[in-house]
């Protein structure tokens, strides 16, 4: 039993570190590109999304250029992958 405790502790630590890597950015929507599945915000950064993620694509489908949003994203290599989008318009 003891030989399994250390690997589980390592897995829990690695998993927690991965979850902590999530970031948040806010700004006005500058552009959306359905062909490359990316959006660009006024912070100058480009964020990718999965066209298969219906939750994200449903929100993005209701946005217009200039809308203010907050995106929660995680870094995967050189790509910032959107995990969720929140509309900030009043």
C-alpha positions in Angstrom: 0.0 0.0 0.0 2.8 2.4 0.8 4.3 2.1 -2.6 1.1 3.6 -4.1 1.0 6.6 -1.8 3.9 8.5 -3.2 2.8 8.2 -6.9 -0.6 9.4 -5.9 0.8 12.3 -4.0 2.9 13.2 -7.1 -0.1 13.0 -9.3 -2.2 15.2 -7.0 0.6 17.8 -7.0 1.0 17.8 -10.8 -2.8 18.0 -11.2 -3.1 20.9 -8.9 -0.2 22.7 -10.6 -2.0 22.3 -14.0 -5.2 23.7 -12.7 -3.4 26.7 -11.3 -2.1 27.6 -14.8 -5.5 28.9 -15.9 -5.5 32.6 -16.6 -8.1 35.3 -17.2 -8.0 38.2 -19.7 -10.6 41.0 -20.3 -11.1 43.4 -23.2 -13.1 44.4 -26.2 -13.5 41.9 -29.0 -11.4 43.1 -31.9 -11.8 40.2 -34.3 -13.2 36.6 -34.7 -12.0 34.1 -37.2 -14.1 31.0 -37.6 -11.7 29.4 -40.1 -8.8 29.4 -37.5 -11.1 29.2 -34.5 -9.5 32.3 -32.9 -10.5 35.5 -31.3 -8.5 38.6 -30.7 -9.0 41.0 -27.8 -8.0 44.6 -27.3 -5.2 43.4 -25.2 -3.5 42.4 -28.4 -3.5 38.7 -27.7 -5.1 36.0 -29.8 -7.0 33.2 -28.1 -7.9 29.9 -29.7 -11.0 27.8 -29.0 -12.2 24.4 -30.0 -15.0 24.5 -32.6 -16.3 21.3 -30.8 -16.9 23.2 -27.5 -20.5 24.2 -27.9 -20.5 26.2 -24.7 -17.8 28.5 -26.0 -19.0 28.6 -29.6 -22.6 29.5 -28.5 -21.3 32.5 -26.5 -19.0 33.6 -29.3 -21.8 33.3 -31.8 -23.8 36.0 -29.9 -20.9 38.5 -29.8 -20.2 41.5 -32.0 -16.9 43.3 -32.5 -16.5 45.8 -29.7 -18.3 43.7 -27.1 -16.4 43.5 -23.8 -15.6 40.0 -22.6 -13.6 38.1 -20.1 -12.0 34.9 -21.3 -10.6 32.2 -19.0 -7.8 30.4 -20.8 -4.9 28.0 -20.4 -1.6 28.0 -22.1 -0.9 24.9 -24.3 2.5 25.3 -25.9 2.4 28.7 -27.7 -1.4 28.7 -27.9 -3.8 30.4 -25.4 -6.8 28.0 -25.4 -10.2 29.5 -24.2 -11.9 27.5 -21.5 -14.8 29.8 -21.0 -16.1 33.3 -22.1 -18.2 35.8 -20.1 -19.9 38.8 -21.7 -19.2 42.0 -19.7 -21.5 44.4 -21.5 -23.9 46.4 -19.2 
